Amino acid sequence: MLVKQNLIEFKKNLPKEVTLVAVSKTKPISDIMEAYEAGQRVFGENKIQEMVNKYDELPKDIQWHMIGHLQSNKVKYMAHFVNLIHGVDKFKTLKEINKQAQKHNRVINCLLQAKIAKEETKFGMSFKEIEEILQSEALTELKNVKITGLMGMASFSSNDKEVSDEFKSLKTFFDKLNNAGYELSVLSMGMSGDYQLAIDHGSNMIRIGSAIFGSRNYIA
Ligand SMILES: *Cc1c(COP(=O)(O)O)cnc(C)c1O
């Protein structure tokens, strides 16, 4: 019952235009079903094999988002069903996603991950690298991927100003790209600890794990 209550509480204060991705990594099928029965349909996982196993077992109207760092050689296992890939941080990965999507006659939606945190451990590209991909001739040849937006993770910090500045920088970049004609609709930023700041700074997709499912036993 806890998952259901958490979810209902959580959604009460969520603006309509913000999509909630329930991050179910490391959590059992029973927890996901509880969220599903409470109406949740969008779930995020950070490991391809774990997401595939859950996809196989769970109702097929769930939209699965891959939010983790991608290993190109595993893209093929999720290409038939994945709904959105958040963590694309290389052109090479886009090429592999395109190749696998083509085999299933699909167009796979992708977000380009920007590095906005100062921490060395966070993945992602510079704004310049993102612009280079969006402007590249090579991208127009990838007919089976569609870049629908950007994703970013802020520093793990209790300094609200620092976190806000990072979110703000990504929103400014997102707006700049849209003003230049790129038609990006998704800005994925915000997790359990910082989603309010993310929404305040223009996020329209948040990725929430522990605030819904409780803390995880290990850091995934
Ligand atoms: C685990 C994870 C989340 C959710 O984290 P919580 O703090 O549990 O909400 C969000 N985004 C990414 C990329 C993650 O790996």
Ligand as a Chemical Component Dictionary entry (heavy atoms), coordinates in Angstrom:
data_LIG
# 
_chem_comp.id                   LIG 
_chem_comp.type                 NON-POLYMER 
_chem_comp.pdbx_formal_charge   0 
_chem_comp.three_letter_code    LIG 
# 
loop_
_chem_comp_atom.comp_id 
_chem_comp_atom.atom_id 
_chem_comp_atom.alt_atom_id 
_chem_comp_atom.type_symbol 
_chem_comp_atom.charge 
_chem_comp_atom.model_Cartn_x 
_chem_comp_atom.model_Cartn_y 
_chem_comp_atom.model_Cartn_z 
_chem_comp_atom.pdbx_ordinal 
LIG C1 C1 C 0 18.043 6.368 -10.033 1  
LIG C2 C2 C 0 17.852 7.513 -10.948 2  
LIG C3 C3 C 0 16.838 8.452 -10.722 3  
LIG C4 C4 C 0 15.897 8.408 -9.521  4  
LIG O1 O1 O 0 16.582 8.705 -8.350  5  
LIG P1 P1 P 0 15.800 9.000 -6.954  6  
LIG O2 O2 O 0 16.735 9.869 -6.220  7  
LIG O3 O3 O 0 15.595 7.672 -6.325  8  
LIG O4 O4 O 0 14.528 9.670 -7.304  9  
LIG C5 C5 C 0 16.683 9.478 -11.647 10 
LIG N1 N1 N 0 17.476 9.590 -12.719 11 
LIG C6 C6 C 0 18.470 8.708 -12.971 12 
LIG C7 C7 C 0 19.303 8.884 -14.196 13 
LIG C8 C8 C 0 18.692 7.649 -12.100 14 
LIG O5 O5 O 0 19.676 6.777 -12.354 15 
# 
loop_
_chem_comp_bond.comp_id 
_chem_comp_bond.atom_id_1 
_chem_comp_bond.atom_id_2 
_chem_comp_bond.value_order 
_chem_comp_bond.pdbx_ordinal 
LIG C1 C2 SING 1  
LIG C2 C3 SING 2  
LIG C2 C8 DOUB 3  
LIG C3 C4 SING 4  
LIG C3 C5 DOUB 5  
LIG C4 O1 SING 6  
LIG O1 P1 SING 7  
LIG P1 O2 DOUB 8  
LIG P1 O3 SING 9  
LIG P1 O4 SING 10 
LIG C5 N1 SING 11 
LIG N1 C6 DOUB 12 
LIG C6 C7 SING 13 
LIG C6 C8 SING 14 
LIG C8 O5 SING 15 
# 
